[in-house]
Amino acid sequence: MGTVLSLLIVAVALFTAFALKKFYDKPYIVNFSLAAMLLLIVVRTLLLQPINTLGYVAIALCSIAFIFQAVLGIKNVKTQEQV
């Protein structure tokens, strides 16, 4: 399971890099792909046994960043619909 999640993180990171160049006019795609990557990092970190202090910090920071990216993605979708 850990290997699959690690591969998913890499795949989403590559998609995000691709989306930064290809979908420049659709920033919500980048926001949602970053949010997905952050969520996968949180899940992967939760699977580590035992979780040390650095793991808890990573979980907290990635969770906060996930929320920010999701909110930015929703705002960008609403902006795209208005244009």
Phi, psi and omega in degrees: 000319179296321179294319179297316178296321178297318177294323176296321178298316179295318180296317179291324177296318177295319177297320179298316178298319177295318182293328178299327180270316188280317185253048182297329181276356178235077186294340180294332177295318178294317180299314181290327178289323174295320178297319178296319179296317179296320178296319177296323177295320178297314180297318179297320179292324178295334180283345179291138179231127347280158178274125179265185182300319178298323177296317178295322177295317179298318179297314182295311182294318179291327177293317178295316179295324177300314180298315179299316181294321179295317179295317177298321178297317179295318178297320180292324177296316180296323178294318179296324180291328182284334184282000000 
